């Protein structure tokens, strides 16, 4: 991509941060949630929080699809993989996500299950073609960004007449989760003044789906790219909206995001999938109309129907704070497992597994800044 280095210019980032400091009112706090895990990673990697004034605070949201997958669905995938007739195809970051009973896909593979890490749905289709005697199940996961490739794979399988290709669908929807966070009525509800909207998701769905949310809940949304200048510019735009009493959807990521998004990708998704009535998110519970499933006409490719999957709810490790971290109620350092028994090598929760998880980002970058005040004091 052209003009990457320009969006990582430190002097410009500091200049925008200085403008934020000048325009942020001293008599109030600004609490903005970045929903996307890619934004969380960028904030940690480039130390953007260090550039902001103390009264402008970033709160990490549930923008990691691996992190929000509940344990019950991981258990379903592990059971599928343990079926000797099945080859389970999955992305690498799902391999180490803990299930219940101290199990994971990695451990199931070590015990002999046929689990193969793939880079795309095309790899799973290739395996189904090359091994017609195996029942190949693709463990589909992700937000609106990764849903179109899954839809294309199902359409390709139908066109080719593949009878051994199936999809275990766990695709979830971003706007419903944002609404659930703002509409949370529990005592632990996190106070928010605005959102940094997701980048890749918005290239697919556009900015239009956020308009009703911003109007109904009076919360500004600014869609931002992943580079450091994108993020700090979005924060400045949010500060200005709050100061002016506005709550609209603005698009900082104009080089990639449009109002209507990718209509062709949306059409493929609509052709193959329909909305579930409800779906469980780790940390957020059951959210209505927040996930997808295959339409009845594609039931021959639906792993849930062909292998009689019935998800059994399972609880997280009681010592793991992943659920509270995903809601923005707590930070990674608030978890007593962080950096002790829970590390990227020995993850106790999904937030430490995926590179987009809040705990993984803080482990890689943030923990070193945490140690600076201690060293200075000593």
Beta strands, then each sheet from edge to edge (+ up, - down):
strand 1: 30-34
strand 2: 56-60
strand 3: 86-90
strand 4: 115-117
strand 5: 135-142
strand 6: 165-171
strand 7: 194-197
strand 8: 220-223
strand 9: 249-251
strand 10: 273-275
strand 11: 278-281
strand 12: 285-288
strand 13: 292-294
sheet 1: 2+ 1+ 7+ 8+ 9+
sheet 2: 4+ 3+ 5+ 6+
sheet 3: 10+ 13-
sheet 4: 11+ 12-
end
